[in-house]
């Protein structure tokens, strides 16, 4: 049994919230408010790392979603940022390592598609037809970002 993750509301679109949804026998959504995204973007700009904003935030949200939902088998993450999957994988692995968790998620990137349950769940939550299971707070995501960003991984 495979799980799927899809995103609604791109991270780089700081005027709108971002929702990540996981679906299969477990359904779980996390939402990051536009205001929090703008604050995070501003912090990373001031620190001279604006190019990492999208990938640090996306990886941190993925970790929060995975840790909260605890999928039991392989997870397919929709290709939101083609060409950056290896960077995102490294960042997620660093978040897991630094959180001192024993999580061992089997992650794969692939096309989830608009007909998937994960897409429908993300979209309905984004449009506020469903309530998100978890609203990610600024402090929570900053803690995760700082746990990995000091490694100076490059977005290139």
Secondary structure, 3 states (H helix, E strand, C coil): CCEEEEEECCCCCCCCCEEEEEECCCEEEEEECHHHHHHHHHHHHHCCCHHHHHHHHHHHHHHHHHHHHCCCCCEEEECCCCCCHHHHHHHHHHHHHHCCCCCCCCEEEECCCCCCHHHHHHHHHHCCCCCCCEECCHHHHHHHHHHHHCCCCCCC
